[in-house]
Amino acid sequence: MHYISLFSTLVTFIFVVAVIERYRRRGGTHLLLWGVGLVFYGLGTLTEAVMIFVFHPLALKVWYLSGAMLTAAWLGQGTIHLLVRSKGVARTLTIVLAVASLLAAALLVAAPINPTAAAAYNVNQPISGQYKDILERNTGMVILTILLNVYGTIGLVGGAIYSAFIFWRKRVLMDRMVGNILIAAGALMPAMAGTFIRAGLADWLYLSEFLGVVLMYAGFVKATAYRPAAESKGTAAVSAP
């Protein structure tokens, strides 16, 4: 399953291009934030792919920062920025997240690498099953990782489910409802990776990342599909447009 990371990276950066192109045509800070989150997602899978062949401390730190700490938070922030009616609140939350992200980066830069564990790195084993021995994380880093992931997952998954429910209740724009369900399902896949790792199924991290980005991309495409103006008239924008 190791090589699935290569396909995940390819799909993710195609997704990035689609989101940024929509941002270029329509604007919307939420699209820009989703683009940032997807870049982090792609950096995570890319560095995973690199470490299939060779270990490097920088690749490990980029992988942990982007994949384990920032991806979910920035994707979730995009959805929060879309759904929160008060733009002042949304901007404030974005600023707080930016500061937290800089703090996360500083902690990663300062985090020492265990040279003995690094020397014993096995390219035939997933990095998800080895990083805890190699990267010496302090309590602050662990807590910040948990907080960022909880915040992002609630924002992205909760926002997508809320949007799907609104469309279902109003019986309008059912393609957007389906799109949001796919986005929620895709966001949950990488979130389940920790469970796989604790169960000794570290390889499944790669598959969950691939399925996650494929489902989110499919949801985005479905939710942004062209629809007649009459069908959209009078409906609030509460999905991933």
Secondary structure, DSSP 8 states (H G I E B T S, - for coil): -TTHHHHHHHHHHHHHHHHHHHHHHH--HHHHHHHHHHHHHHHHHHHHHHHHH---HHHHHHHIIIIIIIHHHHHHHHHHHHH-S-HHHHHHHHHHHHHHHHHHHHHHHH--B-HHHHHT--TTS-GGGTHHHHB---HHHHHHHHHHHHHHHIIIIIHHHHHHHHHHHHT--HHHHHHHHHHHHHHHHHHTHHHHHHTT-TTHHHHHHHHHHHHHHHHHHHHT----HHHHTT----S--
